[in-house]
Amino acid sequence: MPIETRPLTPHIGAVLTGIDARRPQTPAEVAAVEAGMDRHAVLVLPGQDLTDAQQLAFTRNFGPLEEGANSTVRANELRLAPAFADVSNLDKSGAVLARDNKRRMASLGNRLWHSDASFRAVPARYSLLSGRIVTTEAGNTEFADMRAAYDALDAATQAEVEDLVCEHSLIYSRQQLGFTEFLPDERVSMKPVLQRLVRKHPVTGRKSLYLSAHIGAIVGWPRPEAMAFIRDLMEHATQPAFVYVHRWTKHDLVIWDNRTTMHRVRRFDDLTIVRDMRRTTTRSDGPTVVQQAA
């Protein structure tokens, strides 16, 4: 079966067919996926009934795995292997999380526009999300094209953002929702890291905004002014013209490039409806900016 892509919007997203993620990939198949990602930033691979081992093997084609993806979950509470981000609403026993469960509270941050692992010194490259049990009435995932958002800025704003550096932390994004229950060791491990506000794609050379709910400061700016500016950029970058809305079907595998997109999940009845989504993530080649000494 030939590998084909069908664009989903003028800017972002395409359906990719002709790839079976359950089996080993040839170099040509890996190159086809990467080329599709460079062009579309989000790829939807339908009908991928994956085991955890198969998802991990497929993910490794695109770089080193990000370990410890569940940054707000204790090791003894993990439902999945450490290389997975468990974005389900299930606890270790398979029961739906209670309304006041700490992991549920922290996971509500996924409803904010963000880029995965922007709070790490070496941020994420690709995320691969497998829909094992999906919600069809709600719980859509929205993706915003940060390349198109950058292109649409006026020249003065492009010049203003060019050399800005932001602080990113999980604490910043969770505090937006009133979640402050971080243990002392978590506050140490989640200390802010620095990221450039404008990134240049290593293959296409195209520039994009590197925005995320994890941003809590701009280096050298008063915090209120910085956050007002970031809010303006967020509103600009997530206007409908730049967004693809993915409505999940069971066994969809969706891949996105965190260097050029933001995403968020939409609200659903997570207290009664089971949603089992499993994300694997690869790391970028290096940091976007030299980090400050600890």
Secondary structure, DSSP 8 states (H G I E B T S, - for coil): ---EEEESSSSS-EEEES--TTS---HHHHHHHHHHHHHHSEEEE-S----HHHHHHHHGGGS-B-----TTS-GGG-SS-TTEEE-SSB-TTS-B--TT-HHHHHHGGGGS-B-TTTTSSS-EEEEEEEEEE--SSS--EEEEEHHHHHHTS-HHHHHHHTT-EEEE-HHHHHHTTT-----HHHHHHT--EEEESEEE-TTT--EEE---TTEEEETTS-HHHHHHHHHHHHHHHTSGGGEEEE---TT-EEEEETTTEEEEE----TTTS--EEEEEEEE-SS-SS-----
